[in-house]
Amino acid sequence: MTRKRYDVLIVGAGPGGTTLAYDLARRGVRTLIIERERLPRYKT
């Protein structure tokens, strides 16, 4: 089993979480987003 390591864990893939993840990943930071719902999801 291969273990993956991340520098940052972001809980929640809303607008703020995904923007932060995108910015960090562009800077070379190993980033993982955890979201409760499967994406894409229905939003009211």
PyMOL Python script that loads the backbone (N, CA, C, O; Angstrom):
from pymol import cmd

cmd.read_pdbstr("""\
ATOM      1  N   MET A   1       0.835  -1.177   0.000  1.00  0.00           N
ATOM      2  CA  MET A   1       0.000   0.000   0.000  1.00  0.00           C
ATOM      3  C   MET A   1       0.881   1.241   0.000  1.00  0.00           C
ATOM      4  O   MET A   1       1.804   1.366   0.805  1.00  0.00           O
ATOM      5  N   THR A   2       0.581   2.153  -0.913  1.00  0.00           N
ATOM      6  CA  THR A   2       1.327   3.395  -1.000  1.00  0.00           C
ATOM      7  C   THR A   2       0.618   4.476  -0.210  1.00  0.00           C
ATOM      8  O   THR A   2      -0.580   4.695  -0.391  1.00  0.00           O
ATOM      9  N   ARG A   3       1.337   5.144   0.656  1.00  0.00           N
ATOM     10  CA  ARG A   3       0.765   6.237   1.436  1.00  0.00           C
ATOM     11  C   ARG A   3       1.073   7.543   0.734  1.00  0.00           C
ATOM     12  O   ARG A   3       2.209   7.787   0.329  1.00  0.00           O
ATOM     13  N   LYS A   4       0.071   8.373   0.594  1.00  0.00           N
ATOM     14  CA  LYS A   4       0.261   9.692   0.009  1.00  0.00           C
ATOM     15  C   LYS A   4       0.353  10.704   1.132  1.00  0.00           C
ATOM     16  O   LYS A   4      -0.340  10.601   2.144  1.00  0.00           O
ATOM     17  N   ARG A   5       1.208  11.670   0.939  1.00  0.00           N
ATOM     18  CA  ARG A   5       1.388  12.714   1.947  1.00  0.00           C
ATOM     19  C   ARG A   5       1.018  14.057   1.351  1.00  0.00           C
ATOM     20  O   ARG A   5       1.316  14.354   0.194  1.00  0.00           O
ATOM     21  N   TYR A   6       0.366  14.853   2.166  1.00  0.00           N
ATOM     22  CA  TYR A   6      -0.076  16.178   1.747  1.00  0.00           C
ATOM     23  C   TYR A   6       0.440  17.213   2.731  1.00  0.00           C
ATOM     24  O   TYR A   6       0.666  16.924   3.906  1.00  0.00           O
ATOM     25  N   ASP A   7       0.619  18.412   2.230  1.00  0.00           N
ATOM     26  CA  ASP A   7       1.042  19.511   3.087  1.00  0.00           C
ATOM     27  C   ASP A   7      -0.155  20.178   3.757  1.00  0.00           C
ATOM     28  O   ASP A   7      -0.063  20.648   4.891  1.00  0.00           O
ATOM     29  N   VAL A   8      -1.285  20.212   3.036  1.00  0.00           N
ATOM     30  CA  VAL A   8      -2.478  20.906   3.523  1.00  0.00           C
ATOM     31  C   VAL A   8      -3.703  20.039   3.280  1.00  0.00           C
ATOM     32  O   VAL A   8      -3.834  19.409   2.231  1.00  0.00           O
ATOM     33  N   LEU A   9      -4.595  20.016   4.259  1.00  0.00           N
ATOM     34  CA  LEU A   9      -5.887  19.345   4.134  1.00  0.00           C
ATOM     35  C   LEU A   9      -6.958  20.414   4.251  1.00  0.00           C
ATOM     36  O   LEU A   9      -7.007  21.144   5.242  1.00  0.00           O
ATOM     37  N   ILE A  10      -7.821  20.509   3.238  1.00  0.00           N
ATOM     38  CA  ILE A  10      -8.901  21.489   3.236  1.00  0.00           C
ATOM     39  C   ILE A  10     -10.210  20.730   3.350  1.00  0.00           C
ATOM     40  O   ILE A  10     -10.499  19.848   2.541  1.00  0.00           O
ATOM     41  N   VAL A  11     -11.000  21.074   4.355  1.00  0.00           N
ATOM     42  CA  VAL A  11     -12.292  20.426   4.563  1.00  0.00           C
ATOM     43  C   VAL A  11     -13.356  21.353   4.021  1.00  0.00           C
ATOM     44  O   VAL A  11     -13.579  22.441   4.552  1.00  0.00           O
ATOM     45  N   GLY A  12     -14.018  20.911   2.950  1.00  0.00           N
ATOM     46  CA  GLY A  12     -15.078  21.692   2.323  1.00  0.00           C
ATOM     47  C   GLY A  12     -14.644  22.208   0.966  1.00  0.00           C
ATOM     48  O   GLY A  12     -13.656  22.933   0.847  1.00  0.00           O
ATOM     49  N   ALA A  13     -15.402  21.819  -0.064  1.00  0.00           N
ATOM     50  CA  ALA A  13     -15.066  22.204  -1.428  1.00  0.00           C
ATOM     51  C   ALA A  13     -15.970  23.318  -1.932  1.00  0.00           C
ATOM     52  O   ALA A  13     -16.351  23.340  -3.103  1.00  0.00           O
ATOM     53  N   GLY A  14     -16.307  24.237  -1.045  1.00  0.00           N
ATOM     54  CA  GLY A  14     -17.076  25.409  -1.457  1.00  0.00           C
ATOM     55  C   GLY A  14     -16.176  26.383  -2.196  1.00  0.00           C
ATOM     56  O   GLY A  14     -15.026  26.066  -2.502  1.00  0.00           O
ATOM     57  N   PRO A  15     -16.698  27.565  -2.483  1.00  0.00           N
ATOM     58  CA  PRO A  15     -15.901  28.552  -3.225  1.00  0.00           C
ATOM     59  C   PRO A  15     -14.581  28.915  -2.539  1.00  0.00           C
ATOM     60  O   PRO A  15     -13.549  29.034  -3.199  1.00  0.00           O
ATOM     61  N   GLY A  16     -14.616  29.087  -1.239  1.00  0.00           N
ATOM     62  CA  GLY A  16     -13.390  29.439  -0.523  1.00  0.00           C
ATOM     63  C   GLY A  16     -12.373  28.307  -0.487  1.00  0.00           C
ATOM     64  O   GLY A  16     -11.179  28.523  -0.695  1.00  0.00           O
ATOM     65  N   GLY A  17     -12.858  27.103  -0.221  1.00  0.00           N
ATOM     66  CA  GLY A  17     -11.965  25.946  -0.148  1.00  0.00           C
ATOM     67  C   GLY A  17     -11.307  25.627  -1.473  1.00  0.00           C
ATOM     68  O   GLY A  17     -10.113  25.334  -1.524  1.00  0.00           O
ATOM     69  N   THR A  18     -12.089  25.684  -2.557  1.00  0.00           N
ATOM     70  CA  THR A  18     -11.513  25.361  -3.856  1.00  0.00           C
ATOM     71  C   THR A  18     -10.566  26.460  -4.333  1.00  0.00           C
ATOM     72  O   THR A  18      -9.561  26.170  -4.982  1.00  0.00           O
ATOM     73  N   THR A  19     -10.876  27.712  -4.018  1.00  0.00           N
ATOM     74  CA  THR A  19      -9.973  28.807  -4.396  1.00  0.00           C
ATOM     75  C   THR A  19      -8.646  28.675  -3.672  1.00  0.00           C
ATOM     76  O   THR A  19      -7.583  28.839  -4.270  1.00  0.00           O
ATOM     77  N   LEU A  20      -8.714  28.377  -2.381  1.00  0.00           N
ATOM     78  CA  LEU A  20      -7.484  28.186  -1.604  1.00  0.00           C
ATOM     79  C   LEU A  20      -6.687  27.003  -2.130  1.00  0.00           C
ATOM     80  O   LEU A  20      -5.470  27.095  -2.292  1.00  0.00           O
ATOM     81  N   ALA A  21      -7.371  25.886  -2.399  1.00  0.00           N
ATOM     82  CA  ALA A  21      -6.685  24.694  -2.904  1.00  0.00           C
ATOM     83  C   ALA A  21      -6.011  24.981  -4.242  1.00  0.00           C
ATOM     84  O   ALA A  21      -4.870  24.574  -4.461  1.00  0.00           O
ATOM     85  N   TYR A  22      -6.698  25.667  -5.123  1.00  0.00           N
ATOM     86  CA  TYR A  22      -6.142  26.014  -6.433  1.00  0.00           C
ATOM     87  C   TYR A  22      -4.895  26.877  -6.274  1.00  0.00           C
ATOM     88  O   TYR A  22      -3.871  26.616  -6.907  1.00  0.00           O
ATOM     89  N   ASP A  23      -4.977  27.893  -5.441  1.00  0.00           N
ATOM     90  CA  ASP A  23      -3.841  28.799  -5.240  1.00  0.00           C
ATOM     91  C   ASP A  23      -2.647  28.062  -4.632  1.00  0.00           C
ATOM     92  O   ASP A  23      -1.514  28.243  -5.076  1.00  0.00           O
ATOM     93  N   LEU A  24      -2.896  27.244  -3.630  1.00  0.00           N
ATOM     94  CA  LEU A  24      -1.800  26.495  -3.000  1.00  0.00           C
ATOM     95  C   LEU A  24      -1.175  25.498  -3.969  1.00  0.00           C
ATOM     96  O   LEU A  24       0.048  25.369  -4.026  1.00  0.00           O
ATOM     97  N   ALA A  25      -2.015  24.787  -4.739  1.00  0.00           N
ATOM     98  CA  ALA A  25      -1.494  23.808  -5.690  1.00  0.00           C
ATOM     99  C   ALA A  25      -0.645  24.479  -6.769  1.00  0.00           C
ATOM    100  O   ALA A  25       0.366  23.924  -7.199  1.00  0.00           O
ATOM    101  N   ARG A  26      -1.051  25.661  -7.204  1.00  0.00           N
ATOM    102  CA  ARG A  26      -0.249  26.389  -8.191  1.00  0.00           C
ATOM    103  C   ARG A  26       1.115  26.766  -7.640  1.00  0.00           C
ATOM    104  O   ARG A  26       2.069  26.934  -8.400  1.00  0.00           O
ATOM    105  N   ARG A  27       1.215  26.901  -6.324  1.00  0.00           N
ATOM    106  CA  ARG A  27       2.487  27.239  -5.674  1.00  0.00           C
ATOM    107  C   ARG A  27       3.302  26.002  -5.314  1.00  0.00           C
ATOM    108  O   ARG A  27       4.381  26.112  -4.731  1.00  0.00           O
ATOM    109  N   GLY A  28       2.783  24.818  -5.663  1.00  0.00           N
ATOM    110  CA  GLY A  28       3.526  23.591  -5.411  1.00  0.00           C
ATOM    111  C   GLY A  28       3.231  22.924  -4.083  1.00  0.00           C
ATOM    112  O   GLY A  28       3.918  21.977  -3.702  1.00  0.00           O
ATOM    113  N   VAL A  29       2.218  23.401  -3.373  1.00  0.00           N
ATOM    114  CA  VAL A  29       1.844  22.806  -2.091  1.00  0.00           C
ATOM    115  C   VAL A  29       0.957  21.597  -2.368  1.00  0.00           C
ATOM    116  O   VAL A  29      -0.028  21.699  -3.099  1.00  0.00           O
ATOM    117  N   ARG A  30       1.304  20.464  -1.788  1.00  0.00           N
ATOM    118  CA  ARG A  30       0.494  19.245  -1.982  1.00  0.00           C
ATOM    119  C   ARG A  30      -0.779  19.376  -1.161  1.00  0.00           C
ATOM    120  O   ARG A  30      -0.746  19.390   0.070  1.00  0.00           O
ATOM    121  N   THR A  31      -1.901  19.472  -1.864  1.00  0.00           N
ATOM    122  CA  THR A  31      -3.167  19.840  -1.255  1.00  0.00           C
ATOM    123  C   THR A  31      -4.217  18.754  -1.464  1.00  0.00           C
ATOM    124  O   THR A  31      -4.320  18.178  -2.547  1.00  0.00           O
ATOM    125  N   LEU A  32      -4.993  18.479  -0.421  1.00  0.00           N
ATOM    126  CA  LEU A  32      -6.086  17.525  -0.498  1.00  0.00           C
ATOM    127  C   LEU A  32      -7.356  18.210  -0.019  1.00  0.00           C
ATOM    128  O   LEU A  32      -7.371  18.841   1.038  1.00  0.00           O
ATOM    129  N   ILE A  33      -8.433  18.080  -0.809  1.00  0.00           N
ATOM    130  CA  ILE A  33      -9.746  18.610  -0.423  1.00  0.00           C
ATOM    131  C   ILE A  33     -10.628  17.431  -0.032  1.00  0.00           C
ATOM    132  O   ILE A  33     -10.692  16.429  -0.743  1.00  0.00           O
ATOM    133  N   ILE A  34     -11.307  17.560   1.104  1.00  0.00           N
ATOM    134  CA  ILE A  34     -12.280  16.567   1.533  1.00  0.00           C
ATOM    135  C   ILE A  34     -13.648  17.232   1.537  1.00  0.00           C
ATOM    136  O   ILE A  34     -13.838  18.291   2.136  1.00  0.00           O
ATOM    137  N   GLU A  35     -14.600  16.594   0.859  1.00  0.00           N
ATOM    138  CA  GLU A  35     -15.962  17.112   0.759  1.00  0.00           C
ATOM    139  C   GLU A  35     -16.931  15.996   1.123  1.00  0.00           C
ATOM    140  O   GLU A  35     -16.719  14.841   0.754  1.00  0.00           O
ATOM    141  N   ARG A  36     -17.972  16.331   1.830  1.00  0.00           N
ATOM    142  CA  ARG A  36     -18.959  15.342   2.256  1.00  0.00           C
ATOM    143  C   ARG A  36     -19.741  14.780   1.072  1.00  0.00           C
ATOM    144  O   ARG A  36     -19.957  13.571   0.987  1.00  0.00           O
ATOM    145  N   GLU A  37     -20.160  15.645   0.170  1.00  0.00           N
ATOM    146  CA  GLU A  37     -20.981  15.239  -0.969  1.00  0.00           C
ATOM    147  C   GLU A  37     -20.115  14.936  -2.183  1.00  0.00           C
ATOM    148  O   GLU A  37     -19.000  15.442  -2.313  1.00  0.00           O
ATOM    149  N   ARG A  38     -20.644  14.104  -3.063  1.00  0.00           N
ATOM    150  CA  ARG A  38     -19.960  13.804  -4.320  1.00  0.00           C
ATOM    151  C   ARG A  38     -20.108  14.997  -5.268  1.00  0.00           C
ATOM    152  O   ARG A  38     -21.179  15.600  -5.349  1.00  0.00           O
ATOM    153  N   LEU A  39     -19.046  15.331  -5.974  1.00  0.00           N
ATOM    154  CA  LEU A  39     -19.079  16.477  -6.889  1.00  0.00           C
ATOM    155  C   LEU A  39     -19.206  15.998  -8.321  1.00  0.00           C
ATOM    156  O   LEU A  39     -18.683  14.927  -8.631  1.00  0.00           O
ATOM    157  N   PRO A  40     -19.857  16.708  -9.201  1.00  0.00           N
ATOM    158  CA  PRO A  40     -20.621  17.924  -8.932  1.00  0.00           C
ATOM    159  C   PRO A  40     -21.929  17.578  -8.226  1.00  0.00           C
ATOM    160  O   PRO A  40     -22.487  16.498  -8.422  1.00  0.00           O
ATOM    161  N   ARG A  41     -22.396  18.481  -7.426  1.00  0.00           N
ATOM    162  CA  ARG A  41     -23.613  18.232  -6.652  1.00  0.00           C
ATOM    163  C   ARG A  41     -24.655  19.305  -6.960  1.00  0.00           C
ATOM    164  O   ARG A  41     -24.328  20.391  -7.439  1.00  0.00           O
ATOM    165  N   TYR A  42     -25.893  18.984  -6.678  1.00  0.00           N
ATOM    166  CA  TYR A  42     -26.991  19.917  -6.896  1.00  0.00           C
ATOM    167  C   TYR A  42     -26.970  20.978  -5.819  1.00  0.00           C
ATOM    168  O   TYR A  42     -26.870  20.666  -4.632  1.00  0.00           O
ATOM    169  N   LYS A  43     -27.062  22.215  -6.223  1.00  0.00           N
ATOM    170  CA  LYS A  43     -27.130  23.335  -5.288  1.00  0.00           C
ATOM    171  C   LYS A  43     -28.428  24.098  -5.541  1.00  0.00           C
ATOM    172  O   LYS A  43     -28.776  24.365  -6.692  1.00  0.00           O
ATOM    173  N   THR A  44     -29.137  24.445  -4.485  1.00  0.00           N
ATOM    174  CA  THR A  44     -30.390  25.193  -4.661  1.00  0.00           C
ATOM    175  C   THR A  44     -30.134  26.648  -4.940  1.00  0.00           C
ATOM    176  O   THR A  44     -31.079  27.418  -5.113  1.00  0.00           O
TER     177      THR A  44
END
""", "prot")
cmd.dss("prot")
cmd.show_as("cartoon", "prot")
cmd.util.cbc("prot")
cmd.orient("prot")
